[in-house]
């Protein structure tokens, strides 16, 4: 699987948490996604402050939502770091 295919697969999974079908994620939707992933991995849950920091980093244009381009860039960055 190519790097781009991995990114698109992850993006598709994350966008299942776009409950209002806006094509973007708000902080509540990102939090729900993170909780699901962390639970699946058996890790300790993140507090809201940590989730907020991640959201702020991903929301590059600071409009209060993460669009597909911002999400795609964050996924690529994470994969390039081995995440």
C-alpha positions as CSV (number, residue, x, y, z in Angstrom):
1,X,0.0,0.0,0.0
2,X,1.4,3.4,-1.0
3,X,1.8,6.3,1.4
4,X,-1.1,8.1,-0.3
5,X,-3.3,5.0,-0.1
6,X,-2.6,4.8,3.7
7,X,-3.4,8.4,4.2
8,X,-6.7,8.1,2.3
9,X,-7.6,4.9,4.3
10,X,-7.0,6.7,7.6
11,X,-8.9,9.7,6.4
12,X,-11.9,7.6,5.5
13,X,-11.9,6.0,8.9
14,X,-11.6,9.4,10.7
15,X,-14.4,10.9,8.6
16,X,-16.8,8.3,9.9
17,X,-16.8,10.5,13.0
18,X,-18.1,13.5,11.1
19,X,-21.5,13.1,12.6
20,X,-23.1,16.2,11.0
21,X,-21.7,15.3,7.6
22,X,-20.1,18.7,7.2
23,X,-16.9,17.4,5.7
24,X,-15.0,18.8,8.6
25,X,-14.4,17.7,12.2
26,X,-15.1,19.9,15.2
27,X,-13.5,19.3,18.6
28,X,-16.3,17.0,19.8
29,X,-16.0,14.8,16.7
30,X,-12.2,14.7,17.0
31,X,-12.5,13.8,20.7
32,X,-14.9,11.0,19.9
33,X,-12.5,9.6,17.3
34,X,-9.5,9.8,19.6
35,X,-11.4,8.1,22.4
36,X,-12.4,5.2,20.0
37,X,-8.8,4.8,18.8
38,X,-7.3,4.9,22.3
39,X,-9.9,2.4,23.6
40,X,-9.2,0.1,20.7
41,X,-5.4,0.3,21.4
42,X,-5.9,-0.3,25.1
43,X,-4.2,2.9,26.0
44,X,-5.0,5.4,28.8
45,X,-7.5,8.0,27.7
46,X,-6.4,11.5,27.0
47,X,-7.7,14.4,29.0
48,X,-9.6,17.2,27.2
49,X,-6.6,19.6,27.4
50,X,-4.4,17.2,25.4
51,X,-7.2,16.7,22.8
52,X,-7.6,20.5,22.6
53,X,-3.9,20.9,21.9
54,X,-4.0,18.3,19.2
55,X,-7.1,20.0,17.7
56,X,-5.4,23.4,17.7
57,X,-2.3,22.0,16.0
58,X,-4.4,20.4,13.3
59,X,-6.7,23.4,12.8
60,X,-4.1,25.3,10.7
61,X,-6.3,28.2,9.7
62,X,-7.9,28.5,13.2
63,X,-11.5,28.4,12.0
64,X,-12.6,26.0,14.7
65,X,-12.9,23.0,12.5
66,X,-10.5,20.6,10.7
67,X,-11.1,20.4,7.0
68,X,-10.0,17.5,4.8
69,X,-6.8,19.2,3.7
70,X,-5.8,19.9,7.3
71,X,-6.6,16.4,8.3
72,X,-4.7,14.9,5.3
73,X,-1.6,17.1,6.2
74,X,-1.8,15.9,9.8
75,X,-2.0,12.3,8.8
76,X,0.9,12.6,6.5
77,X,3.0,14.3,9.2
78,X,2.1,11.6,11.7
79,X,3.0,8.8,9.2
80,X,6.3,10.4,8.4
81,X,7.2,10.3,12.1
82,X,6.3,6.7,12.3
83,X,2.9,7.2,14.0
